[in-house]
Each structure stands twice: as C-alpha cells, then as structure tokens.
Amino acid sequence: MGSPDERVQVDALERLLLAGSSSNDYNISIEDEVLHDASFAEMEDNFVKYQIAQWILLSVLLVLAWGVGVLMLLYLPIRIYVCRRDFRSRKLYLTPHAIVYKVNKPVAFPCFGVFKKEKYVILPSISDVVVEQGYLESFFGIYSIRIENVGVRKPASDDVKITGVSHPHDFRKAVLVHLLNTRNLNFSRKAPSDGQQSTSLNPIASAWEPPLGDLILEKLDEVEISVKKMQAMVQGIETSKTKTRSS
C-alpha cells in the first residue's frame, strides 16, 4: 500500500488519462474550472450532533452487551474533535470533466496524523446523483449525496457517498444539467459527421432528431403507462375474486 500522497497522485493521473490529457499537461490541468461548489459550513453543528448521537447509541448498546461502551464514552471528546476537523476539511465541487471530493480526515488519535483523500469521478461514468436522508439523519436535517456509476451495477459500497452537504438538491441539479448539456453537445457534434450520406438518402427521417433528454423522458412515460395498466388489471382481478366469494 502506498502513502496517501501517492494515492492522490494516482487518482489525479487516472483522471487525466481518462479525460484524454497528455503527461505534459499534468501540472497545468491538475485543477479545472469550478462550475459549482458545494457548501458544508452551514451543516457543521448538525453533523457533529448527528455523529454524537450515533456514537452514544452505539456505546450504550456495547455497555449493555460487553461493557466496552464505557471506553467509547470516554473517547467521545476526541471523537467530536475528529469529526469537526474532518467536516471542515471537506470540499466537493463540479468541474467541466469530473466531480471532485477532497477531505483530510484525522485518524482515530489525531496525534498520529491525517488521512488525505481525493476522489475524482469523471462525468461520463456517472448515471445519477442521489440525495438520501435516513431516519436518524432526518432529526438533524442532514442529507447525503450518493454518486452512482453507469454500466454493470456494483455494490452500494462502491458508490461515492458524502454526508452533510448543504443544499444537496442544488448540487444534484447542477451536475445533471451539466451532464445533459455535455451529452447533447457530443451528440450534436457526432450527428453531422456520421450522417452525411444517410441525410442525402433519407432527408425526411434525418431532418429532426429529438435530444437525448426527450428520449429518456418518453421512455419513462411509456414505462409509467404500462405499470398503471398492470395495476388496473390486478385490481380488476382482485375485485372479481371478491365478488365471486361474496356471491
């Protein structure tokens, strides 16, 4: 296993290679233009309270089970300090090519240093940005953002999940709008070069092509209509069964 700094460099190099940049542009392209910057400062106190509640509940359960929870309760002040430093170091922003998440998280005992983490999720690999709120999170007004990948479905642990983002729906909207605009732009660039001959043979069919977003919405409407039809059929069968039983 390499050091945290080495892992940061590997993630950055991977991002540049997938984005098509050369090694000569590494020092120049390491930071892209920030399109949208997520905020964490407003949720710091709520996040710390949420972590304290989790820690106390777990400690009480362990006290009743094995008595180890007493040591966890004594560790609580250090836990609060670690949570605050972790939360204040978080950075989440959108660039033209990726979603970038950076954090400097202290280890269990801060005197032993911090763990630096930089995660780059390139835009073509993103299928959706999900805003979640669990039962305990709802008491403290905490939201989580989970970035899902395209392709073969992986376990949920492989997705990038960030807790405590302020205004998570604004960040989700910014990512999806930029992602849709990028795909539409790439689609419009490919259409003229790929369909010059087909346009001359069939000009009426190629005169207008709906954008990718409209196609997705149309497919979702078709699925919703089919689901409603199936529900109506199931309800009809159940009502007929109840009528035969009553008669």
C-alpha positions as CSV (number, residue, x, y, z in Angstrom):
1,M,0.0,0.0,0.0
2,G,1.3,3.5,-0.9
3,S,1.2,6.6,1.1
4,P,-1.8,8.9,1.0
5,D,0.1,11.4,-1.2
6,E,0.9,8.6,-3.7
7,R,-2.8,7.6,-3.8
8,V,-3.7,11.2,-4.5
9,Q,-1.3,11.4,-7.4
10,V,-2.6,8.1,-8.8
11,D,-6.2,9.3,-8.7
12,A,-5.2,12.6,-10.4
13,L,-3.2,10.8,-13.1
14,E,-6.2,8.4,-13.7
15,R,-8.5,11.3,-14.1
16,L,-6.2,13.0,-16.7
17,L,-5.7,9.8,-18.7
18,L,-9.4,9.1,-18.8
19,A,-10.0,12.7,-19.8
20,G,-7.5,12.4,-22.7
21,S,-4.9,14.8,-21.4
22,S,-1.2,14.2,-22.0
23,S,1.5,13.9,-19.4
24,N,2.9,17.3,-20.4
25,D,-0.3,19.0,-19.3
26,Y,-0.3,17.3,-15.9
27,N,0.8,20.3,-13.9
28,I,-1.4,22.7,-15.8
29,S,-4.6,20.6,-15.8
30,I,-4.5,19.2,-12.3
31,E,-7.2,21.7,-11.3
32,D,-10.1,22.5,-13.7
33,E,-12.5,25.4,-13.7
34,V,-15.1,25.1,-10.8
35,L,-18.6,25.2,-12.2
36,H,-20.4,24.6,-8.9
37,D,-19.0,24.4,-5.3
38,A,-21.0,22.6,-2.7
39,S,-21.1,24.1,0.8
40,F,-20.6,22.3,4.2
41,A,-20.2,25.1,6.7
42,E,-23.9,25.6,7.4
43,M,-24.4,21.9,8.5
44,E,-21.3,21.6,10.8
45,D,-23.1,21.7,14.1
46,N,-25.9,19.4,12.9
47,F,-23.4,17.0,11.5
48,V,-21.5,16.9,14.8
49,K,-24.7,16.3,16.8
50,Y,-25.6,13.5,14.4
51,Q,-22.2,11.8,14.9
52,I,-22.5,12.3,18.7
53,A,-26.0,10.7,18.7
54,Q,-24.7,7.7,16.7
55,W,-21.7,7.3,19.0
56,I,-23.8,7.4,22.2
57,L,-26.3,4.9,20.9
58,L,-23.6,2.5,19.9
59,S,-21.8,3.0,23.2
60,V,-25.0,2.3,25.2
61,L,-25.6,-0.9,23.3
62,L,-22.0,-2.1,23.9
63,V,-22.2,-1.2,27.6
64,L,-25.2,-3.5,27.9
65,A,-23.5,-6.2,25.9
66,W,-19.8,-6.3,26.9
67,G,-19.1,-3.1,28.8
68,V,-16.8,-1.8,26.1
69,G,-19.1,1.1,25.6
70,V,-17.6,2.8,28.7
71,L,-14.3,3.3,26.9
72,M,-16.2,4.6,23.9
73,L,-18.0,7.2,26.1
74,L,-14.6,8.3,27.5
75,Y,-13.3,8.7,23.9
76,L,-16.3,10.9,23.0
77,P,-14.4,14.3,23.3
78,I,-11.7,13.1,20.9
79,R,-14.4,11.8,18.6
80,I,-16.0,15.2,18.5
81,Y,-12.7,16.9,17.6
82,V,-12.0,14.4,14.9
83,C,-15.5,14.9,13.4
84,R,-15.1,18.7,13.3
85,R,-11.7,18.6,11.6
86,D,-13.0,16.0,9.1
87,F,-16.0,18.0,8.3
88,R,-14.2,21.4,8.0
89,S,-11.7,19.9,5.5
90,R,-14.3,18.6,3.1
91,K,-14.5,20.1,-0.4
92,L,-16.9,19.0,-3.1
93,Y,-17.2,20.7,-6.4
94,L,-18.1,20.2,-10.1
95,T,-15.6,20.8,-12.9
96,P,-16.2,20.5,-16.7
97,H,-14.8,16.9,-16.6
98,A,-15.5,15.5,-13.2
99,I,-16.9,15.7,-9.7
100,V,-14.1,16.3,-7.2
101,Y,-14.2,15.4,-3.5
102,K,-11.4,16.2,-1.1
103,V,-11.1,15.5,2.6
104,N,-8.3,15.5,5.2
105,K,-9.6,13.1,7.9
106,P,-7.6,12.7,11.1
107,V,-7.0,9.2,12.3
108,A,-8.6,7.8,15.5
109,F,-5.9,9.6,17.5
110,P,-5.1,12.9,15.8
111,C,-1.5,12.9,17.1
112,F,-0.7,10.2,14.5
113,G,-1.6,12.5,11.6
114,V,-4.3,12.7,9.0
115,F,-5.6,10.6,6.0
116,K,-5.7,12.7,2.8
117,K,-8.2,11.6,0.2
118,E,-9.0,13.0,-3.2
119,K,-11.7,11.3,-5.3
120,Y,-12.3,12.2,-9.0
121,V,-15.5,10.8,-10.6
122,I,-15.4,11.6,-14.3
123,L,-18.7,12.7,-15.8
124,P,-19.1,10.0,-18.5
125,S,-19.1,7.4,-15.7
126,I,-22.0,9.0,-13.7
127,S,-25.5,7.6,-14.1
128,D,-27.2,9.6,-11.3
129,V,-26.7,11.7,-8.3
130,V,-29.0,10.5,-5.4
131,V,-30.0,12.7,-2.4
132,E,-30.7,10.5,0.6
133,Q,-31.8,11.1,4.2
134,G,-32.1,8.3,6.7
135,Y,-34.3,8.1,9.8
136,L,-31.7,9.4,12.2
137,E,-30.4,12.0,9.7
138,S,-33.9,13.5,9.4
139,F,-33.9,14.5,13.1
140,F,-30.8,16.7,12.5
141,G,-31.6,17.9,9.0
142,I,-28.7,16.0,7.4
143,Y,-28.6,14.9,3.8
144,S,-26.3,12.6,1.9
145,I,-25.3,12.6,-1.7
146,R,-24.5,9.3,-3.4
147,I,-22.9,9.3,-6.9
148,E,-23.9,6.2,-8.9
149,N,-21.8,4.8,-11.7
150,V,-23.1,3.6,-15.1
151,G,-22.6,0.1,-16.6
152,V,-22.9,-3.1,-14.6
153,R,-24.5,-2.5,-11.2
154,K,-21.9,-2.6,-8.5
155,P,-22.4,-2.9,-4.7
156,A,-23.6,0.3,-3.0
157,S,-20.2,0.4,-1.2
158,D,-18.5,1.2,-4.5
159,D,-20.6,4.4,-4.9
160,V,-19.2,7.7,-3.6
161,K,-21.3,8.9,-0.7
162,I,-20.8,12.3,1.0
163,T,-22.8,13.2,4.2
164,G,-23.6,16.7,5.4
165,V,-23.8,18.7,2.1
166,S,-25.8,22.0,2.4
167,H,-28.4,22.4,-0.3
168,P,-27.8,19.0,-1.9
169,H,-30.6,19.3,-4.4
170,D,-28.9,22.4,-5.9
171,F,-25.7,20.4,-6.4
172,R,-27.6,17.5,-7.9
173,K,-29.4,19.8,-10.3
174,A,-26.1,21.4,-11.4
175,V,-24.4,18.1,-12.1
176,L,-27.4,16.6,-14.0
177,V,-27.9,19.8,-16.1
178,H,-24.2,20.0,-17.0
179,L,-24.1,16.3,-17.7
180,L,-27.2,16.5,-20.0
181,N,-25.7,19.6,-21.8
182,T,-22.4,17.8,-22.4
183,R,-24.1,14.7,-23.8
184,N,-26.3,16.7,-26.1
185,L,-23.3,18.7,-27.3
186,N,-21.4,15.5,-28.1
187,F,-24.5,14.1,-29.8
188,S,-24.8,17.1,-32.0
189,R,-21.2,17.0,-32.9
190,K,-21.3,13.4,-34.0
191,A,-24.5,13.7,-35.9
192,P,-23.2,15.8,-38.9
193,S,-20.1,13.7,-39.4
194,D,-21.8,10.3,-39.1
195,G,-24.9,11.0,-41.2
196,Q,-23.9,13.0,-44.3
197,Q,-24.7,10.1,-46.7
198,S,-27.8,9.0,-44.8
199,T,-29.1,12.6,-44.9
200,S,-28.9,12.7,-48.7
201,L,-30.7,9.3,-49.0
202,N,-33.4,9.9,-46.4
203,P,-33.6,13.7,-45.7
204,I,-37.1,13.5,-44.1
205,A,-36.1,10.9,-41.5
206,S,-32.9,12.8,-40.5
207,A,-34.4,16.3,-40.6
208,W,-35.1,16.3,-36.9
209,E,-33.8,14.1,-34.2
210,P,-35.0,14.6,-30.6
211,P,-32.4,15.3,-27.9
212,L,-31.3,12.6,-25.6
213,G,-33.2,14.0,-22.6
214,D,-36.5,13.9,-24.5
215,L,-36.0,10.3,-25.5
216,I,-35.3,9.4,-21.8
217,L,-38.5,11.2,-20.7
218,E,-40.5,9.5,-23.4
219,K,-39.3,6.0,-22.4
220,L,-40.1,6.8,-18.7
221,D,-43.7,7.9,-19.7
222,E,-44.2,4.6,-21.6
223,V,-43.0,2.6,-18.6
224,E,-45.3,4.5,-16.3
225,I,-48.3,3.9,-18.5
226,S,-47.6,0.2,-18.7
227,V,-47.2,-0.1,-14.9
228,K,-50.6,1.7,-14.5
229,K,-52.2,-0.8,-16.9
230,M,-50.8,-3.7,-15.0
231,Q,-52.1,-2.3,-11.7
232,A,-55.5,-1.8,-13.2
233,M,-55.6,-5.4,-14.4
234,V,-54.5,-6.7,-11.0
235,Q,-57.2,-4.6,-9.2
236,G,-59.8,-5.9,-11.7
237,I,-58.8,-9.5,-10.9
238,E,-59.0,-8.9,-7.2
239,T,-62.4,-7.2,-7.3
240,S,-63.8,-10.1,-9.4
241,K,-62.5,-12.6,-6.9
242,T,-64.1,-10.8,-4.0
243,K,-67.4,-10.6,-5.9
244,T,-67.4,-14.4,-6.6
245,R,-66.6,-15.1,-2.9
246,S,-69.4,-12.9,-1.7
247,S,-71.9,-14.5,-4.0
